[in-house]
């Protein structure tokens, strides 16, 4: 059984590596756009936001983290962050509007998570170029400050971020190997029990009848 598990593990690792190569190859296929151009960039010098997508996607739910940094020249405890994103692809984690505090001369950082909707995979589909935007608004001493910015990310048809991070690939491979190992172990135990049962049944059939 140990040899069987070892062989199966090697096969799973090989298949995982092939999958990674296929994902890399998908970088060159056609791209569909989602939400691109919906958030027009507006930058107020007193409230300057910048968005980035964390390159390390989370496995297994494939959630992404979008980080917003706000370089502020005002002080306020009620700065609203209104998120814009393609809701057909993602579920936003938490409210659509967040409220943060900023301080004059300081940079404030906030992280928002988005999880791809289940059942989105389409065989032979195109990659997806996705835009996520945020509007940053503050009202201080009768003055309204408004900025907006966006960030784009490219995803495979299976909603995996391109390029994949080493951490994501490692987590995916380990999870796949463990899942297959559990399945193979369970099947092996069942097969062994069946074989033992058959042997005992045959031994029972071959047992001579006691003399009467």
MOSUL-V869268 format. One record per residue. PSI is psi in whole degrees, -180 to 180 (* if undefined). Layout:
((PSI) (PSI))
This chain:
((-34) (-42) (-38) (-44) (-41) (-46) (-43) (-40) (-43) (-42) (-42) (-42) (-43) (-44) (-38) (-42) (-38) (-41) (-42) (-42) (-37) (-38) (-42) (-41) (-27) (-11) (-21) (0) (173) (156) (131) (145) (139) (116) (3) (127) (-1) (-27) (104) (135) (126) (121) (115) (126) (-24) (-11) (84) (107) (157) (138) (143) (151) (125) (125) (-15) (100) (151) (137) (140) (-6) (-3) (27) (151) (154) (126) (123) (131) (130) (135) (113) (107) (141) (15) (167) (126) (144) (3) (71) (121) (141) (110) (118) (140) (129) (160) (101) (-14) (-20) (-35) (154) (124) (141) (115) (-170) (160) (-26) (126) (155) (129) (168) (142) (157) (142) (130) (7) (161) (126) (137) (138) (142) (133) (140) (144) (135) (128) (141) (145) (150) (23) (-17) (132) (122) (136) (24) (170) (165) (167) (123) (118) (135) (132) (131) (165) (139) (127) (123) (136) (147) (110) (124) (53) (15) (131) (124) (127) (128) (157) (143) (172) (168) (148) (147) (150) (136) (152) (171) (-24) (15) (39) (132) (137) (126) (157) (140) (157) (-36) (-41) (-45) (-42) (-45) (-40) (-44) (-46) (-44) (-43) (-44) (-45) (-42) (-45) (-36) (-42) (-44) (-46) (-41) (-45) (-43) (-41) (-43) (-43) (-44) (-44) (-43) (-39) (-45) (-44) (-39) (-42) (-43) (-43) (-37) (-41) (-41) (-38) (-42) (-32) (-2) (125) (148) (141) (144) (138) (*))
